[in-house]
Amino acid sequence: MTQADFSFAVLRHGATSWNRDGRIQGHSDIGLLPETRDQLCRLRIPGEWADQPWYTSPLKRTGETISALGIDAVGALPAVIEMDWGQWEGRKLADIRAELGDAMQQNEDRGWDFRPEGGESPREVLRRVLAFLRQWPDGDFGVTTHKGVIRALYAHARGWNMLGKSPDKLHWDALHVFRWSAADGLSVAQLNVPLIPRKGRPQ
């Protein structure tokens, strides 16, 4: 029997060298920058979310993020891995736009059905995450995941078509809390819940 109603918090992983360089990561397994890890060690998960079980995606940057925040993850959830960017992983989006021109613009104008070469669309990301939520049995939880996953959850909950400006500005160093109901599906509970300074000297 699955849990009918629960809340979950999502947190994007900290910065990697590929984030710093503007390179698309997707499923590429890149670890955190040392300075990012040091910054996270001075912060912690806020309020009640610090007492919930936390999970990660299968990629090490998410595990390193929650570990630096002082929490031992329960395990990895394959459903919340980053969007697969196929042959574009490791490249810069600006370079791809310059190379492909109008074809890239037409692809991006597809919104939910935008697809990198050999990769995955946001609609497919959402489909796998919703399938996971429908089967989740264990109540409230948190998960460190990726920008593509969080955007798909947010867009679905807000009814945004992923074209033009997002209805809300999402802070990528904060928690975003969603509610799942068996009757009503996915909704936004709270956006941009900040991490808070850790008291005392980080261990």
N, C-alpha and C positions, 0 to 999 in steps of 0.2 A: 504494500500500500504506500503511495507516495504522499508527501506532505502537501496539503492544499494551499497553504498560505505561508510565505516566509519573506524575509528581507535579506538582501545581500549587498555587501560593499565591494566596490572594485577600486583598485589602485594601479595606476600605470607603473611599470618598472622605472628605475632611475636611469640616468644617462650612461650610454656606452660610447666608445670611440666612434662608432658608426653614426650615432646620433650627433655627436660633436661635428663630424665631417659632412653631415647631411646625406648619408647613404641609406638606402632602403634596406631594412633588415629582414622583414618577413620571418621565415623559418630559420634563417641563419642564426647560429647559436653564439652570440657575442656577449661576453661578460661586462660587468659594470666597470667604469673608470675608477681608479683608486680614490680620486677626490670625491666622486659621487658616493662611494661607500662611506668615506669619512663624514660627509655631510649628513647622510642618513643615520649614522650612529649617534648623532646629536638630537634626533627626533624620535617620536613614538606615535603609535596609532592612538587616536583620540577616543575618550569616553568608553561607552559600552562595547565598541568594536574591538578594543584591546582584549576583551574576554571571550570573544567568539573564536571558533576554529578558523584558521587561515589555510588556504590552499594556494597553489601557484599554477602557472602554465608549465608545460614540459621544458621550456627554455630557461637556461641557467640565469639569465638576467633577472627573471622574476623571483627565483629562489634567493638570489643574492640580495635583492631589495628587501624582502620581508625579514631575512636573517639580520641584515644591518639594522633594522628597526627593532630588533630584540625579540622577535617571535619565531618560534620553531613551527614551520609549516607541517600540516598533517600529511600532505601528499600533493601530487600533481594531477591536474584535470586536463586531459587531452582536448576537450571541447573548447577550452579558452586559449588555445595557442593562437598566435598572431595570424593574420591573413597571409596566405601564401602568395608571394609576389613573383614566383616563377623565375623567369630568365632576367628579371629586372633587379633581383636582389644584389646588393653591393654597388648599384649604380645610383646616381643622383637624379632626382625627378626633373630638375631643370634641364639636364642633358637629354633625357628621354623626350621631353617636350620639344626641345630644339631639333632633335633628330626626326621625330615623327610628324611634327607640325599639325596640320588639320586633322589627321587621323587620330592623334592623341586627344585633341580637343573634342572630337566626336565621341571618343571612348569615355572621356571624363563626363561628358554631357549625358551619359546613360545613368548617372546617379547610382542607384542600388546595383545596377548590372555592369558597372565599370569592371573591367577585367585586365590585369597585367598579362603579358604574354606568358602562357604556360602556368598561370596562377589562378587565383580564387577571387570571386566577386564578393562585395559586402553582403549581398543577399545570401550567398552560401555560408558566409561566416555566421550571420544571424540564424540561419536554419539549424546549424549544428549546435549553437548555444541554446536556442529555444528547445530543441529536442532534449538537451541535457537538463534544462530547468524543469521540464515536464516530468522528469523521472527522479528529481532530487528528493531524497527521503529524510534528510537530517536537519531541517530547520535552518535558522539564520547562520550565515557564514560570511567570511571575507575571502577575496582572491586577488592576488597580484597578477596582472595580465598586461594587455597591450592596447595601444591607441586604436588600432583597427577594430578590436573587439568592443571597446568602450564606446566608440562612435556608432557602431551598429546597434548596440543596446539602446543608447541614447536616442538615435534617430527613430527607431521603432517605437519606443515609449512616447516620444514627443510627436510622432506623426510627421517627421521631417523627411523629405524625399532625397536628402543628401546632395541637393543642388543649391548653389548660392550660399549665403551666410547662414551659419548655424543659429537657431533661435536663442541659444544661450552660449556664453563663453565658458568653455570647460578648462579648468586649471589642471594641468597634467601632473602636478605634485600634490594633489588632494584626493580624498575619497569621494566617490559618487555612489549614492545609495539608491538601490532599486527595490521595488516590491513586486513579488510574484504572487498572483492569485489564480487558482485553478479556474475560477469563474470569469475573471476579468483580464487575465494575462499580465503583461508587464507594464509597470508604471514607474515614474520617477518619484522617489521619496525625498531626496535631498541631494543637491549638487555642491561641489566645491567645499567639502568639509576639510579644513586644514589639518595637516599633521602638527603636533605640538612639541615644543622643546622638552627634551628629557631632563629631569632634575638630576643633579649630581654629575659626576664625571663619567663619560661613556666607558664601558669596559672593553 
